[in-house]
Amino acid sequence: MSEKTILVWFRNDLRIHDNEILLEATQKASTIVPVFIFDPRYFRETIFNTKKTGGFRAQFLLESVADLKKSLQKLGGDLLVLQGNPEELIPQICEKYNVNEVYHHREVASEETDISSKVEDALWKKQINLKHFIGHTMYHKEDLPFPIKDIPDVFTVFRKKTEREGIIRPAFESPQKITVPKDLEETTLPSLEDLGAEHNRTDHRTAIKFKGGETEGLARLKYYLWDTDLLKTYKKTRNGLIGADYSSKFSAWLSAGCLSAREVYWEIKKYEQERGANDSTYWLIFELLWRDYFRFMFKKHGTQFFMEGGFKGKENEHAENQEELFEKWKNAETGIPFIDANMKELNLTGFMSNRGRQNVASYLVKDLKVNWTWGAAYFEEKLIDYNPASNWGNWAYVAGVGNDPRENRHFNIEKQADDYDPKGEYRKLWLEN
Ligand SMILES: Cc1cc2nc3c(=O)[nH]c(=O)nc-3n(C[C@H](O)[C@H](O)[C@H](O)COP(=O)(O)OP(=O)(O)OC[C@H]3O[C@@H](n4cnc5c(N)ncnc54)[C@H](O)[C@@H]3O)c2cc1C
């Protein structure tokens, strides 16, 4: 191993397992400098009068970073935790610890790639290379049966060919030992106040008490597969609305990278071998493929996903009083119990089921005729599991300006409530307490 120092820049990959940048850095360098930076741009107000990161997700992020720091310490290392702009801080850290190269996982959405471009430029001036890795999806983009620009805009077409011809690489092993500079500065985590984030108390009716970090994410994976066999019935239960177990609840850990999607895939494969495969075990992989898909779509269509016309460039109809209607939707005051119950759950817990999300999004766009990007920005603030591709990709889909091949799909909210909440238990839970 050469006398080399590599800076490992953690972003949305807050884990030790299946983490190529961490493993390769420990293999290629004698010393590594693991860094996480709380960037103030992620905690500011947006043009939509929302916050980029609300209190629930900020808390989850703090817990995830704390867990990562602890795990790195257990391996003999540590994590530098800083607050500021990465393009200013990373070159400074490089100077201080004589860093030769910086590693990070490439992101897909424009704000994230703008930041890494700025870091790359700043490092370039110091003749230090920023090496990009791919590490957020099950499928590595190079193992897909098409280049990104040719990925079909219809999911089913993408899925069929990918399932037939794509391969999923094995997960990376975890490093056994981390060596950091002897004089590595001791740092502590900021508080919610330092980040400018609010304290949100989670309502006791929450579907699940999310706690950030790889340790909790891996524990949830073990629970859902091995301890309870819930995976075996996932396809039947996944459209549920109440409680921790109707779906995997992996999303928040996947979004922060506390769980690797590829690790989840291989664990499901192991489960299938040991306890049997069925349509439920397949269906969780199917849903994870949606997650991959939206990420690849972001790579293909770029910022168009943030525009109201989407990549279809469609005109949308707006109600004259859309501002007023939007306020009612946000505040769970539409008068439609199924919508209000879901919005209340989101506001008080930072989570909403997939069924709920489909309905409230469709209702905002198709019934209230409000600009869908406002709803997406509101979800961005509130959701614990927010990530740009899954959120904006799904919103564009529901709004009919993204990947939905069917024209004018419109949820009948009353029918949805009857089908998925036949006894009204979910509505009662959130509206009568
Ligand atoms: C309007 C709207 C906005 C959404 N915003 C987000 C978001 O910001 N972050 C996010 O992770 N998911 C988002 N989703 C997708 C989905 O609702 C959540 O991933 C899911 O409800 C999380 O619960 P779970 O982990 O128990 O899901 P499960 O049903 O157990 O699914 C397993 C995993 O598959 C992935 N997945 C499932 N459905 C989808 C989907 N439609 N699109 C992409 N990935 C999917 C997730 O990673 C999920 O954790 C959104 C859906 C809609 C309709």
The ligand as an SDF file (V2000), in Angstrom:
LIG
                    3D

 53 58  0  0  0  0  0  0  0  0999 V2000
  -45.7660   11.4500   -4.7740 C   0  0  0  0  0  0  0  0  0  0  0  0
  -44.7750   10.4490   -4.2740 C   0  0  0  0  0  0  0  0  0  0  0  0
  -43.5650   10.8700   -3.7040 C   0  0  0  0  0  0  0  0  0  0  0  0
  -42.6310    9.9340   -3.2410 C   0  0  0  0  0  0  0  0  0  0  0  0
  -41.4630   10.3830   -2.6880 N   0  0  0  0  0  0  0  0  0  0  0  0
  -40.5190    9.4860   -2.2840 C   0  0  0  0  0  0  0  0  0  0  0  0
  -39.2850    9.9120   -1.7450 C   0  0  0  0  0  0  0  0  0  0  0  0
  -38.9860   11.0990   -1.6560 O   0  0  0  0  0  0  0  0  0  0  0  0
  -38.4120    8.9600   -1.3080 N   0  0  0  0  0  0  0  0  0  0  0  0
  -38.6700    7.6260   -1.4120 C   0  0  0  0  0  0  0  0  0  0  0  0
  -37.8510    6.8050   -1.0110 O   0  0  0  0  0  0  0  0  0  0  0  0
  -39.8230    7.2040   -1.9700 N   0  0  0  0  0  0  0  0  0  0  0  0
  -40.7510    8.0740   -2.4040 C   0  0  0  0  0  0  0  0  0  0  0  0
  -41.9340    7.6260   -2.9390 N   0  0  0  0  0  0  0  0  0  0  0  0
  -42.0830    6.1810   -3.2110 C   0  0  0  0  0  0  0  0  0  0  0  0
  -42.7840    5.3300   -2.1290 C   0  0  0  0  0  0  0  0  0  0  0  0
  -43.9950    5.9080   -1.7700 O   0  0  0  0  0  0  0  0  0  0  0  0
  -41.9070    5.1250   -0.8930 C   0  0  0  0  0  0  0  0  0  0  0  0
  -40.6220    4.6780   -1.2660 O   0  0  0  0  0  0  0  0  0  0  0  0
  -42.5100    4.0870    0.0480 C   0  0  0  0  0  0  0  0  0  0  0  0
  -43.8130    4.4500    0.4100 O   0  0  0  0  0  0  0  0  0  0  0  0
  -41.6390    3.9530    1.2920 C   0  0  0  0  0  0  0  0  0  0  0  0
  -42.1270    2.9790    2.1550 O   0  0  0  0  0  0  0  0  0  0  0  0
  -41.4480    1.5440    2.2550 P   0  0  0  0  0  0  0  0  0  0  0  0
  -39.9680    1.6790    2.3870 O   0  0  0  0  0  0  0  0  0  0  0  0
  -42.1470    0.8000    3.3230 O   0  0  0  0  0  0  0  0  0  0  0  0
  -41.7740    0.9460    0.8230 O   0  0  0  0  0  0  0  0  0  0  0  0
  -41.8580   -0.5540    0.2980 P   0  0  0  0  0  0  0  0  0  0  0  0
  -43.2010   -0.7600   -0.2960 O   0  0  0  0  0  0  0  0  0  0  0  0
  -41.4360   -1.5170    1.3340 O   0  0  0  0  0  0  0  0  0  0  0  0
  -40.8270   -0.5690   -0.9110 O   0  0  0  0  0  0  0  0  0  0  0  0
  -39.4560   -0.9630   -0.7670 C   0  0  0  0  0  0  0  0  0  0  0  0
  -38.5540    0.1170   -1.3210 C   0  0  0  0  0  0  0  0  0  0  0  0
  -38.7440    0.2450   -2.7280 O   0  0  0  0  0  0  0  0  0  0  0  0
  -38.5930    1.6070   -3.1180 C   0  0  0  0  0  0  0  0  0  0  0  0
  -39.8630    2.0810   -3.6990 N   0  0  0  0  0  0  0  0  0  0  0  0
  -41.0990    1.6150   -3.4800 C   0  0  0  0  0  0  0  0  0  0  0  0
  -41.9940    2.2720   -4.2410 N   0  0  0  0  0  0  0  0  0  0  0  0
  -41.3000    3.1900   -4.9390 C   0  0  0  0  0  0  0  0  0  0  0  0
  -41.6370    4.1820   -5.8970 C   0  0  0  0  0  0  0  0  0  0  0  0
  -42.9020    4.3830   -6.3090 N   0  0  0  0  0  0  0  0  0  0  0  0
  -40.6600    4.9590   -6.3950 N   0  0  0  0  0  0  0  0  0  0  0  0
  -39.3640    4.8130   -6.0130 C   0  0  0  0  0  0  0  0  0  0  0  0
  -38.9870    3.8790   -5.1240 N   0  0  0  0  0  0  0  0  0  0  0  0
  -39.9250    3.0840   -4.5940 C   0  0  0  0  0  0  0  0  0  0  0  0
  -38.2660    2.3850   -1.8460 C   0  0  0  0  0  0  0  0  0  0  0  0
  -36.8840    2.5360   -1.7440 O   0  0  0  0  0  0  0  0  0  0  0  0
  -38.8190    1.4830   -0.7420 C   0  0  0  0  0  0  0  0  0  0  0  0
  -38.1430    1.6570    0.4810 O   0  0  0  0  0  0  0  0  0  0  0  0
  -42.8910    8.5470   -3.3870 C   0  0  0  0  0  0  0  0  0  0  0  0
  -44.1070    8.1360   -3.9610 C   0  0  0  0  0  0  0  0  0  0  0  0
  -45.0250    9.0750   -4.3970 C   0  0  0  0  0  0  0  0  0  0  0  0
  -46.3020    8.5960   -5.0250 C   0  0  0  0  0  0  0  0  0  0  0  0
  1  2  1  0
  2  3  1  0
  2 52  2  0
  3  4  2  0
  4  5  1  0
  4 50  1  0
  5  6  2  0
  6  7  1  0
  6 13  1  0
  7  8  2  0
  7  9  1  0
  9 10  1  0
 10 11  2  0
 10 12  1  0
 12 13  2  0
 13 14  1  0
 14 15  1  0
 14 50  1  0
 15 16  1  0
 16 17  1  0
 16 18  1  0
 18 19  1  0
 18 20  1  0
 20 21  1  0
 20 22  1  0
 22 23  1  0
 23 24  1  0
 24 25  2  0
 24 26  1  0
 24 27  1  0
 27 28  1  0
 28 29  2  0
 28 30  1  0
 28 31  1  0
 31 32  1  0
 32 33  1  0
 33 34  1  0
 33 48  1  0
 34 35  1  0
 35 36  1  0
 35 46  1  0
 36 37  1  0
 36 45  1  0
 37 38  2  0
 38 39  1  0
 39 40  1  0
 39 45  2  0
 40 41  1  0
 40 42  2  0
 42 43  1  0
 43 44  2  0
 44 45  1  0
 46 47  1  0
 46 48  1  0
 48 49  1  0
 50 51  2  0
 51 52  1  0
 52 53  1  0
M  END
$$$$
